[in-house]
């Protein structure tokens, strides 16, 4: 159903507002997921380097990336993914603390 469809033009204004609102929100959700993905790739790159002096930055990016995925999972209502990402976030914060000690 797109805005040029005849059935879309006959629907109520509430349905139209809901449909276009979902599309606008979905674009924002996709953008935040791409940011989370890019941060996760950068985190893995930093964590896999042989230079221990920069690995704490990898843990920091990992924690931020996981927090983004917690937000995305909570907005989607995906409880299992949200809980998994909460565990990863806690472990990434633990990694940061271990590297700073």
HELIX and SHEET records of a PDB file:
HELIX    1   1 UNK A    6  UNK A    9  1                                   4    
HELIX    2   2 UNK A   13  UNK A   47  1                                  35    
HELIX    3   3 UNK A   52  UNK A   54  5                                   3    
HELIX    4   4 UNK A   55  UNK A   76  1                                  22    
HELIX    5   5 UNK A   79  UNK A  100  1                                  22    
END                                                                             
